[in-house]
Amino acid sequence: GILSGSCQLPGSKQRSGEVCADAVYRILKTKLSLLGLDDIELINLQQKVEIKESGKFKVRTKYTKTECQIMLTRPVQAPICRPSARLWSRSQSSPSDFDWLENIEAYCVFDTTGGRTVQFFAWLTQEQFTALSVVGEAPMLQWLSSLQTVEEDATPSTFAYDG
């Protein structure tokens, strides 16, 4: 399998005739189904403007997006993965600015559409999110490579992925 990583908020383009709240619930239902629609409370919607190079035409493009802040009303029901101290120290190649990644756990979500993709979702502070969004792939790959599942009895096991 191929391991790749990026730090981004889940999102989608708003469909024709779709209002913002409908798009939010569609994303929650498809990309974040592990949260369960009954287990969230919508707190805030905030519009942001970002200017970056477009992927297709390689020209500076203005993107308008709406970020949604939610609150979970129940714990997430998904396997938890944590970095293994042994694997983290062995693969330590990222700048020390990212040592905090060793303490970040993630929810593991398997592709239920028949694909072979595994996605990881983690709660980050705004500063952590910004740092990972601009630094490139190396710290993210190091963190992903060190993840192990944590069983209910707290015994870690090596995580197998096929992506």
FIKOL-718024 format. One record per residue (C-alpha): residue in one letter; x, y, z. Coordinates in nm, 2 decimals, decimal comma. Example, Ala and Ser with C-alpha at 12.3 -4.5 7.8 and 13.67 -1.06 7.14 Angstrom:
! FIKOL-718024
+------+--------+--------+--------+
! type !      x !      y !      z !
+------+--------+--------+--------+
!    A !   1,23 !  -0,45 !   0,78 !
!    S !   1,37 !  -0,11 !   0,71 !
+------+--------+--------+--------+
//
This chain:
! FIKOL-718024
+------+--------+--------+--------+
! type !      x !      y !      z !
+------+--------+--------+--------+
!    G !   0,00 !   0,00 !   0,00 !
!    I !   0,09 !   0,36 !  -0,04 !
!    L !   0,10 !   0,59 !   0,26 !
!    S !   0,03 !   0,96 !   0,20 !
!    G !  -0,07 !   1,23 !   0,44 !
!    S !  -0,21 !   1,58 !   0,44 !
!    C !  -0,37 !   1,80 !   0,71 !
!    Q !  -0,69 !   1,95 !   0,59 !
!    L !  -1,04 !   2,00 !   0,70 !
!    P !  -1,30 !   1,77 !   0,54 !
!    G !  -1,49 !   1,96 !   0,28 !
!    S !  -1,68 !   1,97 !  -0,05 !
!    K !  -1,81 !   2,21 !  -0,30 !
!    Q !  -2,16 !   2,33 !  -0,25 !
!    R !  -2,40 !   2,17 !  -0,49 !
!    S !  -2,63 !   2,36 !  -0,72 !
!    G !  -2,94 !   2,47 !  -0,52 !
!    E !  -2,79 !   2,36 !  -0,19 !
!    V !  -2,78 !   2,60 !   0,10 !
!    C !  -2,47 !   2,61 !   0,33 !
!    A !  -2,64 !   2,41 !   0,62 !
!    D !  -2,74 !   2,13 !   0,38 !
!    A !  -2,38 !   2,11 !   0,25 !
!    V !  -2,25 !   2,09 !   0,61 !
!    Y !  -2,49 !   1,80 !   0,69 !
!    R !  -2,40 !   1,62 !   0,37 !
!    I !  -2,03 !   1,64 !   0,46 !
!    L !  -2,10 !   1,52 !   0,81 !
!    K !  -2,31 !   1,23 !   0,67 !
!    T !  -2,06 !   1,12 !   0,41 !
!    K !  -1,71 !   1,22 !   0,52 !
!    L !  -1,75 !   1,23 !   0,89 !
!    S !  -2,01 !   0,96 !   0,94 !
!    L !  -1,82 !   0,82 !   1,24 !
!    L !  -1,95 !   1,13 !   1,44 !
!    G !  -2,31 !   1,03 !   1,39 !
!    L !  -2,55 !   1,31 !   1,30 !
!    D !  -2,75 !   1,27 !   1,62 !
!    D !  -2,43 !   1,32 !   1,83 !
!    I !  -2,34 !   1,67 !   1,71 !
!    E !  -2,45 !   2,02 !   1,78 !
!    L !  -2,38 !   2,29 !   1,52 !
!    I !  -2,21 !   2,58 !   1,70 !
!    N !  -2,10 !   2,83 !   1,43 !
!    L !  -2,05 !   2,88 !   1,06 !
!    Q !  -1,77 !   3,12 !   0,96 !
!    Q !  -1,69 !   3,23 !   0,60 !
!    K !  -1,32 !   3,25 !   0,51 !
!    V !  -1,14 !   3,36 !   0,20 !
!    E !  -0,81 !   3,20 !   0,09 !
!    I !  -0,60 !   3,28 !  -0,21 !
!    K !  -0,38 !   3,00 !  -0,34 !
!    E !  -0,26 !   2,84 !  -0,67 !
!    S !  -0,53 !   2,64 !  -0,84 !
!    G !  -0,45 !   2,27 !  -0,89 !
!    K !  -0,57 !   2,25 !  -1,24 !
!    F !  -0,46 !   2,58 !  -1,40 !
!    K !  -0,17 !   2,68 !  -1,17 !
!    V !  -0,29 !   3,04 !  -1,14 !
!    R !  -0,36 !   3,23 !  -0,82 !
!    T !  -0,73 !   3,17 !  -0,73 !
!    K !  -0,96 !   3,31 !  -0,47 !
!    Y !  -1,14 !   3,04 !  -0,28 !
!    T !  -1,43 !   3,12 !  -0,04 !
!    K !  -1,51 !   2,85 !   0,21 !
!    T !  -1,74 !   2,82 !   0,51 !
!    E !  -1,59 !   2,66 !   0,82 !
!    C !  -1,83 !   2,48 !   1,05 !
!    Q !  -1,77 !   2,45 !   1,43 !
!    I !  -1,95 !   2,16 !   1,59 !
!    M !  -1,96 !   2,02 !   1,94 !
!    L !  -1,98 !   1,64 !   2,00 !
!    T !  -2,26 !   1,54 !   2,24 !
!    R !  -2,12 !   1,18 !   2,28 !
!    P !  -1,78 !   1,01 !   2,25 !
!    V !  -1,68 !   0,91 !   1,90 !
!    Q !  -1,73 !   0,54 !   1,83 !
!    A !  -1,42 !   0,45 !   1,62 !
!    P !  -1,09 !   0,27 !   1,68 !
!    I !  -0,83 !   0,49 !   1,84 !
!    C !  -0,47 !   0,49 !   1,72 !
!    R !  -0,17 !   0,64 !   1,91 !
!    P !   0,19 !   0,69 !   1,81 !
!    S !   0,41 !   0,40 !   1,94 !
!    A !   0,70 !   0,55 !   2,14 !
!    R !   0,93 !   0,28 !   1,99 !
!    L !   0,83 !   0,36 !   1,63 !
!    W !   0,83 !   0,73 !   1,69 !
!    S !   1,18 !   0,75 !   1,82 !
!    R !   1,31 !   0,51 !   1,55 !
!    S !   1,17 !   0,73 !   1,27 !
!    Q !   1,25 !   1,07 !   1,43 !
!    S !   1,33 !   1,27 !   1,12 !
!    S !   1,11 !   1,57 !   1,15 !
!    P !   1,22 !   1,90 !   1,31 !
!    S !   1,18 !   1,91 !   1,69 !
!    D !   0,90 !   2,17 !   1,63 !
!    F !   0,68 !   1,87 !   1,57 !
!    D !   0,76 !   1,66 !   1,89 !
!    W !   0,40 !   1,73 !   2,00 !
!    L !   0,28 !   1,49 !   1,73 !
!    E !   0,40 !   1,20 !   1,95 !
!    N !   0,11 !   1,28 !   2,19 !
!    I !  -0,17 !   1,32 !   1,92 !
!    E !  -0,41 !   1,03 !   1,90 !
!    A !  -0,64 !   0,97 !   1,60 !
!    Y !  -0,97 !   0,80 !   1,51 !
!    C !  -0,93 !   0,54 !   1,25 !
!    V !  -1,20 !   0,52 !   0,98 !
!    F !  -1,20 !   0,25 !   0,72 !
!    D !  -1,35 !   0,30 !   0,37 !
!    T !  -1,69 !   0,14 !   0,37 !
!    T !  -1,75 !   0,17 !   0,00 !
!    G !  -1,53 !  -0,12 !  -0,09 !
!    G !  -1,22 !   0,08 !  -0,14 !
!    R !  -0,89 !   0,01 !   0,05 !
!    T !  -0,85 !   0,35 !   0,21 !
!    V !  -0,80 !   0,43 !   0,58 !
!    Q !  -0,85 !   0,78 !   0,71 !
!    F !  -0,73 !   0,92 !   1,04 !
!    F !  -0,91 !   1,21 !   1,22 !
!    A !  -0,74 !   1,40 !   1,50 !
!    W !  -0,84 !   1,69 !   1,72 !
!    L !  -0,58 !   1,97 !   1,68 !
!    T !  -0,54 !   2,32 !   1,81 !
!    Q !  -0,56 !   2,60 !   1,55 !
!    E !  -0,18 !   2,64 !   1,58 !
!    Q !  -0,11 !   2,27 !   1,53 !
!    F !  -0,34 !   2,26 !   1,23 !
!    T !  -0,18 !   2,56 !   1,07 !
!    A !   0,17 !   2,42 !   1,13 !
!    L !   0,09 !   2,08 !   0,97 !
!    S !  -0,10 !   2,25 !   0,68 !
!    V !   0,20 !   2,44 !   0,56 !
!    V !   0,51 !   2,23 !   0,65 !
!    G !   0,48 !   1,96 !   0,39 !
!    E !   0,43 !   1,58 !   0,42 !
!    A !   0,74 !   1,46 !   0,62 !
!    P !   0,61 !   1,52 !   0,98 !
!    M !   0,26 !   1,38 !   0,89 !
!    L !   0,41 !   1,07 !   0,73 !
!    Q !   0,63 !   1,02 !   1,04 !
!    W !   0,33 !   1,04 !   1,26 !
!    L !   0,12 !   0,81 !   1,04 !
!    S !   0,40 !   0,55 !   1,03 !
!    S !   0,42 !   0,54 !   1,41 !
!    L !   0,04 !   0,49 !   1,47 !
!    Q !  -0,08 !   0,17 !   1,64 !
!    T !  -0,43 !   0,07 !   1,73 !
!    V !  -0,52 !   0,07 !   2,10 !
!    E !  -0,75 !  -0,21 !   2,21 !
!    E !  -1,00 !  -0,16 !   2,49 !
!    D !  -0,76 !  -0,33 !   2,73 !
!    A !  -0,50 !  -0,07 !   2,63 !
!    T !  -0,27 !  -0,32 !   2,47 !
!    P !  -0,13 !  -0,16 !   2,15 !
!    S !  -0,11 !  -0,36 !   1,83 !
!    T !   0,06 !  -0,28 !   1,50 !
!    F !  -0,19 !  -0,11 !   1,27 !
!    A !  -0,21 !  -0,26 !   0,92 !
!    Y !  -0,33 !  -0,04 !   0,64 !
!    D !  -0,38 !  -0,11 !   0,27 !
!    G !  -0,41 !   0,21 !   0,08 !
+------+--------+--------+--------+
//
